Amino acid sequence: MKKLFLFTLICSLGFFTACSDDDDNDTPTPTPPEVNLAKEIEGLYNADLFLTYESAQDTSDQTINFFPQGKDYVKLKTSNINYKIGKNTIGSIEIDSIPVANSFSKAADHNIYFKITNKKVILSKLGEMTANGNGSIGGGAIQFQLKLQNTDLTVDLNFKGRQTMNDQPEILKMIFDNDMVLSQPEIKYENYKYEIVFYVKPDADLSKLQLTPIIELSKGAIVKPVSGEVVDFSKAIDQGDDTEFVYFNVVSENYQKTRQYRARFKIGQSVPKATFENWVSEGNDFYKPEGQWATSNKGISLIKIFPGLYDGGAIVAPVTEGQSGKAAKISTAYTTGKESILGFPPIPVITSGSLFLGDFEVDTKNTLNSTQFGIPYFQKPIRVKGYYKYKPGEKYYYCKDPKNNSNKAELDPEKTDQGALSAVLYEVDNYTEFLNGETIFNSDKIVAIAQLITGQQDSFKEFDLTLDYKQQYNPAKKYRFAVIFSSSKDGDKFCGAGGSELIVDEVEIINE
């Protein structure tokens, strides 16, 4: 901290000697690129207000908040000033684009100055007024004089006080300048933990994963390990509960709050060809293919809690009669239908099975949010190919109002169920974002899409989904890629036929 202060002071002193004696105007004097004056004075200040209106005077406690607007300008906002002029109070004062500088004249010291010249201010009760004033901030202390005028009145405001210390122990941003890192760290609050997650290249030598994080903190906070210190991440690969996290401990400026962040990395890998030979337990005697595949089995397991609705097995399961060895069978279940009870959503008449790249996290408020489609993807997918066969169920049920009455559906003897094989590439701002059952086919984030709708297919048939790019692929952006197999194409609308079966095998993604 002392080194940073000394560096800033040296930059400031060097700047002062370069100033012209004629720079007495309202334009901020240029500052060195290392010094962000707006950021320096950002924050909340407690101040005593001395107010003069005509011959009357008043004092009160107020706050002044400064918000950076670029490097050399700030926005100012006061708390509500309850002094009455006639029947109206002054209220809060808000002024944009106030220039800040080390000096607006040849006089130079270690303060930061701001100046308000003929700014139009709209007060909620008093209307438009013209604001003029100036102030200085140094060593945490503020002095600020402001004059508000219109054709009917003039109010003089004199603020004097000190900056409050920040109580937020927050890591705002972390970056690595290292070729092994595929994506910069994302910071999130998950399962009551503050998490930092980033991705590294598949061929990275993990034994050499000593990285130097550059850390941006909430104002005045301190962190250990400090920003710019080499940190060994070599053992922090994501292994669920067995992860050996790297911990960052943050203390707020006022030393009243602390926060711990735990950091880990994941391997940004391509999806290997899915032969569906190996499956792992999901609990309740349900299984999913190994790797980054997810199923809707957790949804059907909750329905099985209620007696009399469904007594069948998993709706995604391995079968031995694949195109080559084992395959994945996705089924649609007739689940009877039941109104909402005990905080659970309505149980639909039809529950379609789905197998997809992504995650399934049960959302009891909106079941379509449970499917978190797509995995972080670092290549440009071109095609998805494999083998499939499909058998529709006998009785098709149509749900008229899937949003409000998914537990009600009518038998439609004219319709026959169909399966769906889909691939969707979509853009995200960060990898904590997902498209779900409501948005996966209609979001404006979609970059490329391919889909095959199939009727009855008794024997295995090769499929080849070629992605149609709606937007240009940019390797500098972040993407998620989803491959989705559904036993009922309108399962997201709770329509389909119990007993419909889609079997897939030898699924392979072809990248550019």
Stockholm file with secondary structure:
# STOCKHOLM 1.0

chainA/1-512         MKKLFLFTLICSLGFFTACSDDDDNDTPTPTPPEVNLAKEIEGLYNADLFLTYESAQDTSDQTINFFPQGKDYVKLKTSNINYKIGKNTIGSIEIDSIPVANSFSKAADHNIYFKITNKKVILSKLGEMTANGNGSIGGGAIQFQLKLQNTDLTVDLNFKGRQTMNDQPEILKMIFDNDMVLSQPEIKYENYKYEIVFYVKPDADLSKLQLTPIIELSKGAIVKPVSGEVVDFSKAIDQGDDTEFVYFNVVSENYQKTRQYRARFKIGQSVPKATFENWVSEGNDFYKPEGQWATSNKGISLIKIFPGLYDGGAIVAPVTEGQSGKAAKISTAYTTGKESILGFPPIPVITSGSLFLGDFEVDTKNTLNSTQFGIPYFQKPIRVKGYYKYKPGEKYYYCKDPKNNSNKAELDPEKTDQGALSAVLYEVDNYTEFLNGETIFNSDKIVAIAQLITGQQDSFKEFDLTLDYKQQYNPAKKYRFAVIFSSSKDGDKFCGAGGSELIVDEVEIINE
#=GR chainA/1-512 SS CHHHHHHHHHHHHHHHHTCCTTCCSSSCCCCCTTCCHHHHHCEEEEEEEEEEETTEEEEEEEEEEEEECSSSEEEEEECCEEEEETTEEEECCEEEEEEEESCSSSCCCSCEEEEEEEEEEEETTTEEEEEEEEEEEETTEEEEEEEEECSSCEEEEEEEEEECCCCCCCEEEEECCCTTEEEEEEEEEETTEEEEEEEECTTCCGGGCEECCEEEESTTCEEESCTTCCEECTTCBCCGGGCCCEEEEEECTTSSCEEEEEEEEEECCCCCCBCCCCEEEEETTEEEESSSEEESHHHHHHHTTSTTTCCCCCSEEEESCSSSSCEEEEECEECCCBCCBTTBCCBCSEECCEEEEEEECCCSSCGGGGEEECEEECSCEEEEEEEEEEECCSCEEECSCTTTCTTCCEECTTCCCCEEEEEEEEEESSTTCCBCTTTTTTCTTEEEEEEEEECCEEEEEEEEEECEESSCCCTTSEEEEEEEEESSTTGGGTCEETTCEEEEEEEEEEEC
#=GC SS_cons         CHHHHHHHHHHHHHHHHTCCTTCCSSSCCCCCTTCCHHHHHCEEEEEEEEEEETTEEEEEEEEEEEEECSSSEEEEEECCEEEEETTEEEECCEEEEEEEESCSSSCCCSCEEEEEEEEEEEETTTEEEEEEEEEEEETTEEEEEEEEECSSCEEEEEEEEEECCCCCCCEEEEECCCTTEEEEEEEEEETTEEEEEEEECTTCCGGGCEECCEEEESTTCEEESCTTCCEECTTCBCCGGGCCCEEEEEECTTSSCEEEEEEEEEECCCCCCBCCCCEEEEETTEEEESSSEEESHHHHHHHTTSTTTCCCCCSEEEESCSSSSCEEEEECEECCCBCCBTTBCCBCSEECCEEEEEEECCCSSCGGGGEEECEEECSCEEEEEEEEEEECCSCEEECSCTTTCTTCCEECTTCCCCEEEEEEEEEESSTTCCBCTTTTTTCTTEEEEEEEEECCEEEEEEEEEECEESSCCCTTSEEEEEEEEESSTTGGGTCEETTCEEEEEEEEEEEC
//
